[in-house]
Amino acid sequence: MGYYTQYRLGINTPKGYEKTSLKIIDDLRDSNANADYSLMPDGSFNNESKWYDHEGDLKEFSLKYPEVIFTLIGKKEESEDFWITYFKDGKMQHCPGILTYEPYDEKKLS
C-alpha cells in the first residue's frame, strides 16, 4: 500500500542561466515517468501519485543542472503530512511542514 501525494516543483535558476525553468521541467518529465505523471509542464500539480523515488530521482537529476535549486513541495492524503524538499547538485534538504495554532486571546472572542 502507500500514500498518494500531490507534488509541485519550483525551479530557481541563476540570472542569465542558459535554460529556462520550463525547459528544465520538460527535461525532467521526458526522462522520468513519475515526474511526467505527477507534474504539469509548468511544475504544478497534475495527478496524485506514489512517486516513492522522488528524492533519489531529483538528487540524480539535479546533478545535470548543478547551479539550479529545485524545490519540490509535497502534500500527502493526510492533511498533517506536508513538506518541502530542496535539491541542488546531487544534495537535498528535507523540511517537514509544521502545523501551528494561534494562542488563546480573550480579546478575539466574539
C-alpha positions as CSV (number, residue, x, y, z in Angstrom):
1,M,0.0,0.0,0.0
2,G,1.2,3.6,0.4
3,Y,0.0,7.1,0.3
4,Y,-0.9,9.3,-2.6
5,T,0.9,12.6,-2.7
6,Q,0.3,15.9,-4.6
7,Y,3.7,17.2,-5.9
8,R,4.6,20.7,-7.1
9,L,8.1,21.6,-8.4
10,G,9.7,25.0,-8.5
11,I,12.9,25.9,-10.3
12,N,15.3,28.7,-9.2
13,T,17.9,29.4,-11.9
14,P,20.8,31.9,-11.6
15,K,20.5,35.1,-13.6
16,G,21.4,34.6,-17.2
17,Y,21.1,30.8,-17.0
18,E,21.1,29.1,-20.4
19,K,17.9,27.1,-19.9
20,T,14.5,28.3,-18.7
21,S,12.6,26.7,-15.8
22,L,10.1,25.3,-18.3
23,K,12.8,23.6,-20.4
24,I,14.3,22.0,-17.3
25,I,10.9,20.7,-16.1
26,D,10.3,19.4,-19.6
27,D,13.6,17.6,-19.5
28,L,12.7,16.0,-16.1
29,R,9.3,15.0,-17.3
30,D,10.8,13.5,-20.5
31,S,13.3,11.5,-18.5
32,N,11.1,10.3,-15.6
33,A,7.7,8.7,-16.0
34,N,6.7,9.5,-12.4
35,A,7.5,13.2,-12.8
36,D,5.6,13.2,-16.1
37,Y,2.5,11.8,-14.4
38,S,2.8,13.9,-11.3
39,L,3.6,17.3,-12.7
40,M,2.2,19.6,-15.3
41,P,4.6,21.2,-17.8
42,D,5.0,24.3,-15.6
43,G,5.7,22.1,-12.5
44,S,2.3,22.5,-10.9
45,F,0.3,19.6,-9.5
46,N,-1.1,17.2,-12.2
47,N,-2.1,13.8,-10.6
48,E,-1.8,12.4,-7.1
49,S,0.8,9.7,-7.3
50,K,3.0,7.3,-5.3
51,W,6.4,8.7,-6.6
52,Y,8.4,6.8,-3.9
53,D,11.8,7.5,-5.5
54,H,11.3,11.3,-5.9
55,E,14.3,12.0,-3.6
56,G,16.7,9.8,-5.4
57,D,15.3,10.8,-8.8
58,L,15.7,14.5,-8.1
59,K,19.1,14.2,-6.4
60,E,20.3,12.5,-9.6
61,F,18.6,14.9,-11.9
62,S,19.9,17.9,-10.1
63,L,23.5,16.8,-11.0
64,K,22.6,17.6,-14.6
65,Y,21.9,21.3,-13.5
66,P,24.3,21.8,-10.6
67,E,23.6,25.6,-10.3
68,V,19.8,25.2,-10.2
69,I,17.8,24.9,-6.9
70,F,14.9,22.6,-7.2
71,T,12.0,23.0,-4.7
72,L,9.6,20.0,-4.5
73,I,6.5,20.5,-2.4
74,G,4.5,17.5,-1.3
75,K,1.1,17.2,0.4
76,K,0.0,13.6,1.2
77,E,-3.5,12.4,1.7
78,E,-3.2,13.0,5.4
79,S,-3.7,16.8,6.0
80,E,-0.9,17.0,8.5
81,D,1.7,15.4,6.2
82,F,3.2,18.1,4.0
83,W,6.8,19.1,3.3
84,I,9.3,20.9,1.1
85,T,12.5,19.3,-0.1
86,Y,15.3,21.4,-1.8
87,F,17.7,19.8,-4.2
88,K,20.9,21.2,-5.6
89,D,23.9,19.5,-7.3
90,G,23.0,16.0,-6.0
91,K,22.2,17.0,-2.5
92,M,19.0,17.6,-0.7
93,Q,17.4,19.3,2.4
94,H,14.1,17.9,3.6
95,C,11.8,20.2,5.6
96,P,8.7,18.7,7.1
97,G,5.8,21.1,7.5
98,I,4.8,22.3,11.0
99,L,1.2,23.0,11.8
100,T,0.7,25.7,14.4
101,Y,-2.3,27.4,16.0
102,E,-2.6,30.9,17.4
103,P,-2.6,31.1,21.2
104,Y,-5.9,31.8,23.0
105,D,-6.7,35.5,23.1
106,E,-9.8,36.6,25.0
107,K,-9.9,39.9,23.0
108,K,-10.7,37.9,19.9
109,L,-13.8,36.3,21.4
110,S,-17.0,37.4,19.5
